[in-house]
Amino acid sequence: MSTRPTKDQLAAAHNATIPDVIAPDLDVLFCGINPGLYSGALGQHFARPGNRFWPALHKSGFTPRLYSPGEQDKLLDLGLGVTNVVARTTARADELTDDELREGGKLLVAKVLEYRPRWLAVVGITAYRTAFGFPKARVGRQQEHRIGDTHVWVLPNPSGLNAHWTPAGLAAEFAELRTASEDCRNR
């Protein structure tokens, strides 16, 4: 498939799902809110041009170079994975209901308990607050929330629509998680 989906492919991607990039015992499992239509049409996480997830991964030191969404499976070799709170694709995250986010949070807990990553990094503070019932949570390490032995970190949403966070600010937040995950691995 081309790297730019057609209007028909985008329309057909509504309510689709894309496979997780996941394996047991990862260092960090990144968790988006839900895939957008662009990601659904391509079958790739954070695929929309302008999404700053891949640049933030690289600039923070998680990846040795800038990966493209089509290289998402290479993350496993680095001890990284990607999933979502809600699996179904939508045009906008605000199409999701609070009930969907809470149900997605329960499914995510089961997934984390099965795969046992050292860290779960939820990419989107509002979705995290709703999915897990922590309405006052802030970006960063969630001291009061662990899932089994998995530590939880919340990162800003890297969507290009989230103009509050600059590319440098996103990379700095991702780098804090990288440092914490390295410290955890070295213990």
N, C-alpha and C positions, 0 to 999 in steps of 0.2 A: 504494500500500500504506500502511496505517496506520503510525504511528510506533511502535506496540507490537505486535510479532509475536505470533501465537497459539501455543499449545503445538504444534499441528500444523505450523505454519510453522517453528518452532524445530527440531522433529524432522527435517523435510525439509531443513533447511539443513546437517545433518551431512555433512561431506566436500565441501561446495560450495566454490566459489571466487568471489571478487569481483574486478572489474577494478581494475588499478592506476590511480592518478591520476598520470600521468607524461608528460613531454615532454622533448625534448633540452635540455641545458644549463641545468637548474634550478640555483638557488642551493643548495637543500637538498632531498634526497630522504629523507623519514622512512621508517623501515622497522620495522614492528611484528613481533612474533614470528610470529603467524598470526591470522587473523580468528576471533573467537568466533562462536557460533551466532547471537547477536543481530545481529551485523554481517552474517553470511551471509544471514540471513532478510531483512534490509533492503537488502543490496547496498551497504552504507556502512561505511567504515573507522571504527574506534573508536566504534561506534554505541551501545554499551550505556550506559544511564544510570549515572552514577557513574564512568565512565571519565574521567580528568582530562586527556586529551590536548588536547581543544579549549580548555578553560580555560587550560592551560599555554601553548599557542600564543599565546593572546590576552594573557595577563598578562606574557609575556616580550617582547611587542612584535612578534612575527611577523605577527600579524593586527591590523587596525585596530579590530576589534570581535570579540565572541565569535561564532564561526561554529558552526553546527550540523552534524552529520554529513551531513545532506542537502545541504549547500553545499560538499561536499568538492571539487568541480570548480573552484570559485572560487580554490582555492589556487594553481592553475596561473598565474593572473594575477599572483600575488605571487612567482612563481619557486619555488614549493614543490610537492612531490608526496608521494605515499604509496604504499608497497608493503609486502610482508611477506617474512620469511625463508622461511616455508613458506606456500604458497598455500591449502591446504585448511583448512576450518573445523573446529573442535573445541569441545567444551564447556569444556575447560580446556587450557592450554598444556602441562601435564605429560602429556597424551596423546600428545605428539609424541615420537618416538624420537631418540636422538642421531644415528643415521644419517640420518633425515629432516632434521634441522637442518644436518648437514654437507652433504648434497646441496643443501638450500636455499641454503646459503652459496655453493656453486659456481654455482648459477643466478643468485644475486644479483650475484656478481662479473661474470658475463656481461652482465647487465642494466645494471650501472653502466658497464661498458666501452662498451656500445652508446649509452646516453643521456648519459653524461658530466656528471653533476651536480658542482658544486663540492665539495659535502659529502654524505656518506652518514651519516645519524644513525640508528643502530640503537637502538630503544627496548626495552631489556631486556638487562641485563648477562649473565645466565646464558645466554641464547640466543646472544648474541654470542660468549661464550667458547667454547661448543660448536661453533657454526657455522664459526668461523674459526680455531679451535685456539689461542686465546690464554687459557689457563686462569687467568692472574693479572691479566687486564685489569681496569681500574677505570673507573668512570664518568668521562667527560670525553674530551678529545682523545686519539686513539690515535696517538702520535708514531711508533710502529714499524710502523704499518699504513696503507698507501695502496693504492688500487685504480686503477691508471693514474695520472691526474692528480687523482683524487678523494681528498680528505681524509676521514678517518673519525672520527666522534664517537660515543660511547655515552652514551645518556640512560637514566635510570631508567624502569622500566616504569610507565606512568601508570594502570594498572588500579586501581580502587578497592580491590582486594584487597591491593595493595602499601602497607600502612599505614606501613611504615618511612619513606616519603617523604611529607611534608606537601604540600598544594597550593602553599604558598609555596616550599618546597624544590624542587619540580618546576619551578616558574616560574623560579627562579633558575638552575637547570641549563640550561633551555631558553634563557634570556637569555644565558648565556655562549656558547652555540653561535651565537645570533643575532649577537652582537658579533663573534665570529670570522669568521662568514660575510660580514658587512659589511666587515670589514677585508680579507678575501680578495678581495672584489668590487672594492674601491677601489684595489687595487694595480695 
